[in-house]
């Protein structure tokens, strides 16, 4: 994977390239970014770049150890030119002997002590097909169902053994550890190794939630923050990579909040008429009464979890646009005519404080859906809560 294959993140890519060119690269990096922004594919591209550097490259002789920065080397190889090196193809196929991976895994049988190596074939397939996937996607791909993933003590021991060996082909050994949040106290086994690694060893940790990382590990890493993707970057990628229509791509990029995984999920359900469904729900809630509400809840309960979440996200997005209209006016909102009209109608239903309360309830509902809440009970309760939030302001939303 090359930097050019990673969506957006131009400033972060430039920063990483400059760290190598100017010999300012720490032996332990922590890529920190929210789900779907590209932390994993960016770290993967960087790891493949490092192990593919030729052993005799002038710059990399003191890449991790030098206390003083070297002047930029005339032999510097840019990350997007690394595919010309002989070892890059092995790195790109995730079979390079000096490129190691750690990620959450599950126990298949009681008493087993699984390690990442037990799932390496599944990992290669996952990276090829879902580079922007999250931990739920990964665990489902290995048949976890309701099992929790972990990075085990046995995995930590395996890391220590692997990195204590000399490199086979590259001058450097690289460990890419995805989601250090899944390291429990056993992660303390790695502290000495991260603080005083063997020569020519690079740790790349990829995380989404800084608060869940062991402070002792966090303090030993150089932080690389990965920002959310820009709407235009997601819109362009949906058109070019996912073959979405410009109209659909524009709509999805405005809703997904810089999360490309979420954008792909929305694209799968782009044929769903969330607009009509939301109108039906609000009319049932505010005008038609309990019988219509029961019918709506029945309809929603038949949708899968992902569609239920997308529907709530769509409502959330329109509420956020309603608030933007209040502050910036219609010119500050880049939406289609139907969405713009609906957002304006929502401003007639509820005040800003009421809209914020609704957004909070929708967020809670999405959280519970992810944890397998009963859909009928959830949407019935949510309908009642939203009715009480806006009970004194009603509007027939027919258009």
BELDARA-V546728 format. One line per field, one symbol per residue. phi: phi as a letter, one per 40 degrees, with the letter a starting at -180 (. if undefined). psi: psi as a letter, one per 20 degrees, with the letter a starting at -180 (. if undefined). A space follows every 10 residues. Layout:
# BELDARA-V546728
phi: ???
psi: ???
This chain:
# BELDARA-V546728
phi: .cdccccffc cccccccccc ccfbcccabb cbacdgchcc cccccccccc ccccdccdcc dbdbbccbcc cdccccbcdc bccccdcccc cccgbccbbb bbacbbccbd gcbcbcccbc cccccccccb cbcbccdccc cbgcfbccca bccccccccc ccccccccbc cbbbbbbcgc dccccccccc dccccbcddf bbcbbbbbbc cccddccdcc bccbcbcccc dcccdccccc ccfccdcccc ccccccfgbc ccccccccbc ccccdccccc cccccbbcgd cccccccccc ccccdccccc cccccdcccc cccccccbgc ccbbbccccc ccccccccca cdccccccdc ccccccdccc bgcccccccc cccccccccb ccbbacccb
psi: prhiippbkg hggggghhhg hjlkprioqo ooqrpjijgg hghgggghgg iipqhjphgj hkgihphqpq qpqijppqhj jiiiqhihhh ghjkjpijoq qprprrphqp iqnqrhhikh ghgghghhhl hjrahggghh hjkhdjqpqq orhhgghhgg ggiiqqqggr iqpppoopmi hjpbhihihi ghghhmrqql pppoporhoh hjpphhggij qppoporqqq ghgggghhgg gikqqhgggg gghhhiljoh ghghghhhkh ipmhghgggg ghhhgighag ghgggggggh hiqrgghggh ghhgggghgh hghhghgirh ijpnrrgghg gghhhhhhgq rghhhhhggg hhggggghgh kkqpgggghg hhggghghhk hjoqppkq.
